[in-house]
Amino acid sequence: MPVYNWTRVDAGIFHHFHQDWIAAICRRLNSGLLPLYYYALIEQETGEDGLDVRTLKSLPRTKSALVDESSYLPYLKKQNIVVVRHVPDDEPVAVLLILSRGNKSSRLALQAVLDNVLALVHARIHVLLVDLFPPTSRDPFGVHSALWEEAKGIHFEPPADKPLTLAVYEAGEELGAFGVPIAVGDVLPAMPLLLRQGATVAVPLGETYASTWRGMPHRWREVLERG
């Protein structure tokens, strides 16, 4: 199942797919992929605070994440994430973020993404980031490049024909990262999600993307398959 060009549809169509895909990933993680004593929950990036500080600790306030574009704003407020937690303390150990076009629709919206990812890893919460939207003038080499420059001051350019981003960020004193550049038309690989004590789970991005696609309305599958 190839990655489609999601810029061909409006924000609401991708939001529908995004929410269903997040649910599919969460179900797979809880159906035997996660090791004993770990579980995944769907949690929401709520209101003015961006990521929900009631459940994800040590995150900054991100009122700047709210962008002016009225077509994106309602969906940014409702955007879900997957949070993996550890028993018995129920503390978050990893987060999976699937970005939308709205996350890069303004300088402030993109900066909120960078701030939130860095806050998570500094709080020792690992991050798997999925960005299926092309670079903009605000992230000319993609979100991973923008984040790496922000965190490390190191310039990174992916291959010109692979502008989309899959990236794993390892929490700790020193930020570690592992990225896979992809393009429209590629099949999504399984990506590692880091847990505690060196444990890792392979998140079946391609499998869950394909199962979510089968539930998409035919009307919008036709639009995306044309280009």
C-alpha positions in Angstrom: 0.0 0.0 0.0 1.7 3.2 -1.1 1.8 6.5 0.7 -0.6 8.8 -1.0 -0.3 12.5 -1.7 -2.4 13.9 1.1 -2.1 17.5 -0.2 -4.8 16.5 -2.8 -7.5 16.6 -0.1 -8.5 19.1 2.5 -7.6 19.0 6.2 -10.9 17.3 7.2 -10.3 14.2 5.0 -6.8 13.6 6.4 -8.1 14.2 9.9 -10.6 11.4 9.4 -7.8 9.1 8.2 -5.4 10.3 10.9 -7.8 9.5 13.7 -8.7 6.0 12.3 -5.0 5.2 11.7 -4.1 6.2 15.3 -6.8 3.8 16.6 -5.6 1.0 14.3 -2.0 1.4 15.6 -3.2 1.5 19.2 -5.2 -1.7 18.8 -2.2 -3.5 17.2 0.1 -2.4 20.0 -2.4 -3.7 22.6 -3.0 -7.0 20.8 0.3 -8.6 21.7 3.0 -6.3 20.2 3.8 -4.5 23.4 5.8 -6.4 26.1 4.2 -7.3 29.4 3.6 -4.3 31.6 3.2 -1.9 28.8 0.0 -0.6 27.2 -1.1 2.0 24.7 -3.8 4.7 24.9 -5.2 7.2 22.5 -4.8 10.6 24.0 -5.7 14.0 22.7 -3.8 17.2 22.0 -6.3 19.4 23.8 -7.2 23.0 23.7 -4.7 25.8 24.3 -2.1 23.7 26.0 -1.2 21.5 22.9 -0.2 18.1 24.4 -2.3 17.4 27.5 -0.2 18.3 30.5 -2.5 16.3 32.7 -1.2 13.1 31.2 2.2 14.0 29.7 4.3 15.7 32.4 6.9 18.4 32.0 5.6 19.8 28.7 5.6 23.6 28.0 2.5 25.6 27.3 2.1 26.0 23.5 -0.6 28.6 22.9 1.5 29.5 19.9 0.5 26.1 18.3 -2.9 27.6 17.4 -2.6 28.8 13.8 -4.6 31.5 12.1 -5.8 29.3 9.2 -9.5 28.6 10.1 -9.5 25.4 7.9 -6.7 23.8 10.1 -7.5 25.1 13.6 -10.4 22.8 14.5 -8.4 19.7 13.5 -5.3 20.7 15.4 -7.4 21.0 18.6 -8.8 17.5 18.0 -5.5 15.8 16.9 -4.9 12.5 18.7 -1.6 10.8 19.7 -0.7 7.3 20.9 0.9 7.2 24.4 2.6 4.1 25.6 2.6 3.7 29.4 4.3 1.4 31.9 2.7 -0.6 34.7 2.5 -0.2 37.7 3.2 3.6 37.8 1.3 4.3 34.5 3.9 6.8 33.5 4.3 7.6 29.8 7.4 6.1 28.2 6.8 6.7 24.5 4.6 8.8 22.2 3.7 8.3 18.6 2.9 11.5 16.7 1.4 11.6 13.2 1.6 15.2 11.9 -1.1 16.9 9.9 -0.7 19.7 7.4 -1.8 22.1 10.1 1.3 21.3 12.1 3.3 23.1 9.5 0.9 25.7 8.3 2.6 28.6 10.2 6.0 29.3 11.8 4.4 29.1 15.3 2.6 25.8 14.6 5.9 24.2 13.4 7.8 25.6 16.4 5.2 24.1 18.7 5.9 20.7 17.2 9.6 21.1 17.7 9.2 22.4 21.3 6.8 19.5 22.2 9.1 16.8 20.8 12.1 18.2 22.6 10.2 18.6 25.8 9.1 14.9 25.6 12.6 13.6 25.1 14.0 15.8 27.8 11.3 14.3 30.1 12.7 10.9 29.1 9.8 10.0 26.9 10.8 8.5 23.5 9.1 9.7 20.4 8.2 8.2 17.0 7.3 11.0 14.5 5.5 10.4 11.2 5.2 13.2 8.7 3.5 12.4 5.4 3.4 16.0 4.2 6.0 17.7 2.0 8.4 20.3 3.3 7.3 23.9 3.4 9.2 27.2 3.4 9.2 26.8 7.2 10.8 23.3 7.1 12.5 23.3 3.7 14.3 20.0 4.4 11.5 18.4 6.5 10.5 18.4 10.1 13.4 16.1 11.2 16.0 18.5 9.7 14.3 21.4 11.5 14.3 19.6 14.8 17.9 18.4 14.4 19.0 22.0 13.7 17.0 23.3 16.7 18.4 20.6 19.1 21.9 20.1 17.8 22.7 23.0 15.5 23.5 20.5 12.8 22.2 20.9 9.3 20.7 17.8 7.7 19.4 17.3 4.2 17.5 14.2 3.2 17.7 12.9 -0.4 15.8 15.3 -2.7 13.5 12.5 -3.9 12.6 11.4 -0.3 11.1 14.5 1.3 8.8 12.9 3.9 9.8 12.0 7.4 9.8 9.0 9.7 12.0 9.6 12.7 12.6 8.0 16.1 13.9 10.2 19.0 15.6 8.6 21.9 15.1 10.2 25.3 17.9 11.0 27.6 20.6 13.5 28.4 21.8 13.4 24.8 19.2 13.4 22.1 19.6 10.4 19.8 17.7 10.0 16.5 17.1 7.5 13.8 15.4 8.7 10.6 14.0 7.0 7.4 13.4 9.4 4.5 10.4 8.3 2.3 8.4 9.6 -0.6 4.9 9.5 -2.0 4.5 6.1 -3.5 6.7 4.3 -1.0 5.4 1.6 1.3 5.7 2.5 5.0 8.2 0.3 6.9 7.7 -0.9 10.5 9.4 1.6 12.7 10.9 1.0 16.2 9.3 2.6 19.2 11.7 2.7 22.1 10.5 1.7 25.6 12.2 1.4 29.0 15.4 -0.6 29.7 16.3 -1.1 26.1 13.0 -2.7 25.1 11.7 -1.9 21.6 8.5 -2.6 19.7 8.2 -2.5 15.9 5.2 -0.4 15.0 3.6 -1.8 11.9 3.0 1.5 10.1 2.5 0.0 6.7 0.1 -2.7 7.9 -2.1 -0.3 9.9 -2.0 2.3 7.1 -3.3 -0.3 4.6 -6.1 -1.5 7.0 -7.1 2.1 7.6 -7.2 2.8 3.9 -9.6 0.0 3.3 -12.1 1.8 5.6 -11.8 5.2 3.7 -14.8 6.4 1.8 -14.5 5.3 -1.9 -15.1 8.9 -3.0 -11.9 10.1 -1.4 -9.9 7.0 -2.3 -10.6 7.8 -5.9 -9.3 11.3 -5.5 -6.1 10.2 -3.8 -5.4 7.3 -6.2 -5.7 9.6 -9.3 -2.5 11.5 -8.4 
